[in-house]
Each structure stands twice: as C-alpha cells, then as structure tokens.
Amino acid sequence: MNFEKFLKSESKDIEEIIERKELINILKKGLAQLDDKELLVLQLYFFEELRIEDIAKILGLTPGRITQIKKQAIKKLKEYMENFL
C-alpha cells in the first residue's frame, strides 16, 4: 500500500488508524518546519494543482526558481519524516 492510499484508507483496524494519525501528525509538524515560500509552493503545486509556470507568475519568480524551492521543500520534509519512520 502506498503512502497516499494509506492516509486515505478507511480501515477499521485500530493499528492502521493509529499509524495513520501518527503519520499525519508527523507530516503536519514537518510542514511547520518549512518557510512560508516553501509551504506556499507546495500548496499551490500539490493541492491547487497549478503548473510550475503558473506558480512562477503568481510569485513573480522564474520557473527554475520555483522548481528549486519545491525540491528543497520536499527534501526538508523527507529528511524530517525519515527521523520518525
């Protein structure tokens, strides 16, 4: 089961419910470690499903810079979460 399916799972198994809640809390804490621009880029890209070029226009940055910010934010989140998993 992949991470996204696990988080969306509606399993009634108590262990899975607890694990899912723990992962969500870890992810929330990891997101809180990002600076405002990193968080905004991730929100626009993953939740609003905007293209890199559109995010660049909104923020007044180049698409290359948006890609760098996105990669940096994902790397920070990954490193943060690896400490707990």
N, C-alpha and C positions, 0 to 999 in steps of 0.2 A: 504494500500500500504506500503510495507516495505521500509526501508531507501535506499537500493541499487536500487530497482526499481524506486523509486522517483528520485534519482540522474541521472539515465539513461533515464528517461522519456523524450519523445519528445513532450510533451504537448505544445499547442499553447496558453494556458491560461496564461495571463500575471502574475497573482498572483503566480501560480506554478513556472513560470520561475524565478521570483524574489526570491521566497523562496529557490529554488534550488541553485541559485547563492549565496545567503547568507549562506546556509549550506556548500557549497563548500569552501567559504572564511573562515568560522569558522574552518572547518576541516584543511585547509592549515595552519592557524595560530596555531591550536593545534599541528599539526605535527612539526611545527617550535619550539615548546616547548620541544620536545624530544631531548635527547642527540644523538650523532652520532651512537652509537652502537644500541640503541633502534630503531632508524629510519631504520638502515640497516637491522636489524632482521625483522621488519615489511615489508620492501620492499621485502626481499628475500622470506618471508613466503607467503604474500598475493598477490604480483604482479608477482614474479617469480615462485610462487607455489612450492617452494622447501620444502622438508620434514625437520623436526626439526633436524634429524640426519645429513642430508646434510649440513645444515646451521652450525651445530656444527663443522663439519670437516673443512668447509671453514674458520671459525673464530677461530679455534683451541680451542674451549670450549667444555664442556660436553653438551649432550642433555638436561640434567636437568637445566643447567645454561641458555641455550637458551630459554627454557620454562619460566623460571623466568623473563628473560628480556622481552619476548613477553607479558607476563601477566602484568608486571609493565608498559610497554608502553601503552597497551590497557587501563589500569586503569587510567593512566595520561590523555589520550585522552578523555575517558569517563567523567572524572571529569571536564576537561576543557570545553567540549561541554555542559555539564549539566548547566554550568553557563549562557549559551546563549539560552537554549531551555526551 
